[in-house]
Amino acid sequence: MAALGGGLSGASRVVVKIGSALLVDRESGALRGEWLRGLAEDVAALKARGSDVILVSSGAIALGRGALDLGAGALSLDEAQAAAAVGQIRLARAYEEVLAPHGLTSAQILLTLDDSADRRRYLNTRATFAALLGRGAVPIVNENDTIATDEIRYGDNDRLAANVAVMAGADVCVLLSDVDGLYTAPPGTDGATHLPLVEAITPEIEAMAGDAGSGLSKGGMKTKVLAARTTTAAGCSMVITQGATMRPLAALESGARATWFPATLSPQQARKAWIGAMKPKGVLRLDAGAAAALGRGKSLLPAGVALVEGTFHRGDPLKLEGPDGDALGMGLSRYTSDEARVIAGHQSDKIEALLGYPGRAALVHRDDMAL
């Protein structure tokens, strides 16, 4: 876990949330290019020392609003979706232009909050993040506002950033905000005290959080505290800090004022605890070789499965048993029960021929099991 108050030096995977008010000038509707170039320098510095970085970025609707000359007033749903469609192209291009000079490849991922609620889509998205990060890319995540009606009306990127941090197994989530952390009362009012560290999210802490104060931002402090509840439960520390300053991540590392919400478990420990507590939908009986391989930290390949019991879907929790029926642990399936029965006992390079379409090499990936 990153040293609290000392920056991101201990983080292996960082999620950074950027709000519309930081990216887009409120008066002109233009992109704040100099600020974005500074953020790219921060990202490059993190990448240079081996940290994975994921950016969760608002801004598509704000950029598209200007391009379509929609004015500064409230938008109808149709106008908001049209603005998102136009602005998303500009947003992706802006990130590509500032990251490419640092030798960084950017990738666009558009999500809805449903993608983290449906277990099959959750696992697919998690695998996509792993593939991109494993190849050194910087994913740029945004809500799929052109189709996600509920997200445009009610969604916020604080919650999305928290879900992405959990999905990707991040150990630090940074929320770049228009304030430098959580206060006991609205900043600037009498008696308002800054809280540098929140070790537990109590009802009193939740009561301190307010609503959004920006015309472009959807997320107030309330959503940030709720995001912290999500991330810390999954082993990911969260920090709220002032984002408007140039090089905001460098400033955080230099000790800029912020509020840290520390996690007590690592992301891996929290995820395994979550999987281990699930009710199984089926059973996989393994041969001796596969059982031994799991003990060495390997994934479960179809070749090592001797018996498939139950009816289950992709992403469902399964009980893993040894040759004698002894319980080995729990895991999330990457195949349905029908598919698993077809490929059980066969080598992974035979999967496409057996199913008639390509599949993943592992039936249960080692990241998706608790032994």
TABEL-V194015 format. One record per helix or strand of 2 or more residues. SS is the DSSP state (H for helix, E for strand). FROM is the first residue (numbers start at 1). TO is the last residue. Records with the same first field share a line. If there is no record, write none. Layout:
BEGIN
SS=FROM-TO / FROM-TO
END
This chain:
BEGIN
E=13-18 / 52-57 / 106-111 / 138-143 / 172-177 / 182-183 / 194-195 / 237-242 / 258-261 / 282-286 / 300-301 / 305-310 / 317-321 / 327-332 / 362-364 / 369-370
H=20-23 / 33-48 / 60-67 / 77-100 / 114-117 / 119-134 / 149-154 / 157-168 / 203-208 / 221-233 / 248-253 / 267-276 / 288-295 / 302-304 / 337-343 / 348-355 / 366-368
END
